[in-house]
Amino acid sequence: MPNISEAKQAIYALKDKTKFERLIFSTAIFTELLLEHQIKPIIVGGLAVEIYSQSGYTTQDTDLVMDGYEIADEILKELDFQKIGKDWIHPVVGISIEIPSNFLTGDYNKVTELPLDENMKVYVIGIEDIILDRLRSAVHWKSGEDREWGYRLLLIYFEDIDFVYIEANFQHPSEKDEFEDWLAEARDEKNRIK
């Protein structure tokens, strides 16, 4: 997007798209504008799970980690987003963006660049880090949904997972215990499929 006016038009053009398309393409448009300021937003949270699960999981908003909160605020307002509480909401397109932190809980080297249509792209937290995020929620918040989706992502990407990285990043022994249960279940399931 060379300018904010074209970016705004592109956001409004998403109005009749699916929820996922509105979330991912609005994030790509926003990303392109932020990259002009050397700011690289990274998708975390539910939208990262939705991307990695190929829409098996669905979310209602976009969570981004980035520096440059003030610049992001200015750009979002220029794109007609309204700040309501912790979220920026686009009342016409029906999308919501939250910037919960300027610090990625994870490894920046594992962030995935996901190319989209028309030379657009987004950046997504690494698969190991989103699994660790769901693992922590399952253990510390007793979230059954996070346990289910963390386990599903482990199963889907089992052959590609950096297990050494995951094991080096447990924050509590209970996370290690839970993850070992997930691994045992995943291995059993993989063996049944063979």
C-alpha positions as CSV (number, residue, x, y, z in Angstrom):
1,M,0.0,0.0,0.0
2,P,1.7,3.2,-1.1
3,N,-0.6,5.4,1.0
4,I,-3.1,5.4,3.8
5,S,-6.0,6.2,1.5
6,E,-5.4,3.1,-0.6
7,A,-5.0,1.1,2.6
8,K,-8.3,2.4,3.9
9,Q,-10.0,1.4,0.7
10,A,-8.5,-2.1,0.9
11,I,-9.8,-2.5,4.5
12,Y,-13.3,-1.4,3.5
13,A,-13.2,-3.8,0.5
14,L,-12.9,-6.7,3.1
15,K,-16.4,-6.0,4.4
16,D,-18.1,-9.0,2.7
17,K,-15.3,-11.5,3.1
18,T,-15.2,-14.3,5.6
19,K,-14.2,-13.5,9.2
20,F,-10.8,-15.2,8.7
21,E,-10.2,-13.3,5.5
22,R,-11.1,-10.0,7.1
23,L,-8.8,-10.7,10.0
24,I,-5.8,-12.0,8.0
25,F,-6.0,-9.5,5.2
26,S,-6.6,-6.5,7.5
27,T,-3.5,-7.6,9.4
28,A,-1.5,-7.8,6.2
29,I,-2.5,-4.3,5.2
30,F,-1.7,-3.0,8.7
31,T,1.6,-4.9,8.5
32,E,2.6,-3.3,5.2
33,L,2.0,0.2,6.7
34,L,3.9,-0.6,9.9
35,L,6.9,-2.1,8.0
36,E,7.4,1.4,6.4
37,H,8.2,2.5,10.0
38,Q,10.5,-0.6,10.6
39,I,7.8,-2.1,12.9
40,K,7.1,-5.8,12.4
41,P,3.8,-6.9,14.0
42,I,3.6,-10.6,15.0
43,I,0.3,-12.5,15.2
44,V,-0.1,-14.3,18.5
45,G,-3.0,-15.8,20.3
46,G,-6.1,-17.2,18.7
47,L,-5.5,-16.1,15.2
48,A,-2.1,-17.8,15.3
49,V,-3.9,-21.0,16.3
50,E,-6.5,-20.5,13.6
51,I,-3.7,-20.1,11.0
52,Y,-1.7,-23.1,12.1
53,S,-4.9,-25.3,12.5
54,Q,-6.0,-24.2,9.0
55,S,-9.2,-22.7,10.4
56,G,-10.0,-25.7,12.6
57,Y,-10.0,-23.3,15.5
58,T,-11.7,-19.9,15.0
59,T,-11.2,-16.6,16.8
60,Q,-12.9,-13.3,16.9
61,D,-10.0,-10.9,16.9
62,T,-6.3,-10.3,16.0
63,D,-3.7,-10.1,18.7
64,L,-0.4,-8.6,17.7
65,V,2.9,-8.1,19.5
66,M,5.0,-5.2,18.3
67,D,6.9,-2.1,19.2
68,G,5.7,1.3,18.1
69,Y,2.3,1.4,20.0
70,E,1.8,5.1,19.3
71,I,2.5,4.7,15.5
72,A,0.1,1.7,15.4
73,D,-2.6,3.7,17.2
74,E,-2.2,6.6,14.7
75,I,-2.4,4.2,11.7
76,L,-5.4,2.3,13.0
77,K,-7.3,5.6,13.6
78,E,-6.4,6.7,10.1
79,L,-7.9,3.4,8.9
80,D,-11.1,4.2,10.8
81,F,-10.6,1.9,13.7
82,Q,-12.0,3.1,17.0
83,K,-10.2,2.5,20.3
84,I,-12.6,0.9,22.7
85,G,-10.9,-0.3,25.9
86,K,-7.9,-2.4,25.0
87,D,-9.1,-3.0,21.4
88,W,-9.2,-1.2,18.1
89,I,-12.5,-2.0,16.4
90,H,-13.5,-1.3,12.8
91,P,-17.3,-0.7,13.0
92,V,-18.0,-1.3,9.3
93,V,-15.8,-4.2,8.5
94,G,-16.4,-5.9,11.9
95,I,-12.8,-6.7,12.9
96,S,-10.9,-6.1,16.2
97,I,-7.2,-5.7,16.9
98,E,-5.5,-5.9,20.2
99,I,-1.8,-5.2,21.0
100,P,-1.3,-7.0,24.3
101,S,2.4,-6.5,24.5
102,N,5.5,-5.1,22.8
103,F,7.5,-8.2,23.8
104,L,7.1,-11.6,22.2
105,T,7.0,-14.5,24.6
106,G,9.0,-16.7,22.4
107,D,11.9,-16.8,19.9
108,Y,11.9,-14.1,17.2
109,N,14.0,-16.4,15.0
110,K,11.1,-18.9,15.0
111,V,8.6,-16.4,13.7
112,T,7.0,-17.5,10.4
113,E,6.6,-15.2,7.5
114,L,3.3,-16.1,5.8
115,P,2.9,-14.8,2.2
116,L,-0.6,-13.9,1.1
117,D,-2.1,-12.7,-2.2
118,E,-0.8,-9.7,-4.0
119,N,2.7,-9.6,-2.4
120,M,1.1,-9.2,1.1
121,K,2.4,-11.0,4.1
122,V,1.9,-11.4,7.8
123,Y,4.2,-12.7,10.6
124,V,3.1,-15.4,12.9
125,I,4.6,-16.6,16.2
126,G,6.5,-19.9,15.8
127,I,4.6,-23.2,16.1
128,E,6.6,-24.2,19.1
129,D,5.9,-21.0,20.9
130,I,2.1,-21.1,20.2
131,I,2.1,-24.7,21.5
132,L,4.0,-23.5,24.7
133,D,1.4,-20.7,25.0
134,R,-1.5,-23.2,24.9
135,L,0.3,-25.6,27.2
136,R,0.8,-22.8,29.8
137,S,-2.9,-21.9,29.6
138,A,-3.9,-25.6,30.0
139,V,-1.7,-26.0,33.0
140,H,-2.0,-22.7,34.9
141,W,-5.5,-21.7,33.9
142,K,-6.9,-25.3,33.7
143,S,-8.2,-24.4,30.2
144,G,-9.5,-27.5,28.5
145,E,-9.9,-25.7,25.1
146,D,-6.2,-24.6,25.2
147,R,-5.2,-28.2,26.1
148,E,-7.2,-29.5,23.1
149,W,-5.7,-27.0,20.6
150,G,-2.2,-27.2,21.9
151,Y,-2.3,-31.0,21.6
152,R,-3.9,-30.8,18.1
153,L,-1.2,-28.4,16.9
154,L,1.4,-30.8,18.4
155,L,-0.2,-33.7,16.5
156,I,-0.5,-31.8,13.2
157,Y,3.1,-30.5,13.2
158,F,4.7,-33.5,15.1
159,E,7.4,-34.2,12.5
160,D,8.4,-30.5,12.3
161,I,8.5,-29.6,16.0
162,D,11.7,-28.6,17.7
163,F,11.3,-30.7,20.8
164,V,14.6,-29.6,22.3
165,Y,13.4,-26.0,22.1
166,I,10.1,-26.7,23.8
167,E,11.8,-28.7,26.6
168,A,14.3,-25.9,27.1
169,N,11.4,-23.4,27.6
170,F,9.2,-24.9,30.2
171,Q,8.6,-22.3,33.0
172,H,7.3,-24.8,35.6
173,P,7.7,-28.6,36.2
174,S,3.9,-29.0,35.7
175,E,4.3,-27.8,32.1
176,K,6.9,-30.6,31.5
177,D,4.5,-33.2,33.0
178,E,1.6,-32.1,30.9
179,F,3.7,-31.9,27.7
180,E,4.9,-35.5,28.4
181,D,1.3,-36.6,28.5
182,W,0.6,-34.9,25.2
183,L,3.7,-36.5,23.7
184,A,2.6,-40.0,24.8
185,E,-0.9,-39.4,23.4
186,A,0.5,-38.1,20.2
187,R,2.9,-41.1,19.7
188,D,0.1,-43.5,20.4
189,E,-2.1,-41.8,17.9
190,K,0.6,-41.7,15.3
191,N,1.3,-45.4,15.8
192,R,-2.4,-46.3,15.4
193,I,-2.5,-44.4,12.1
194,K,0.5,-46.3,10.7
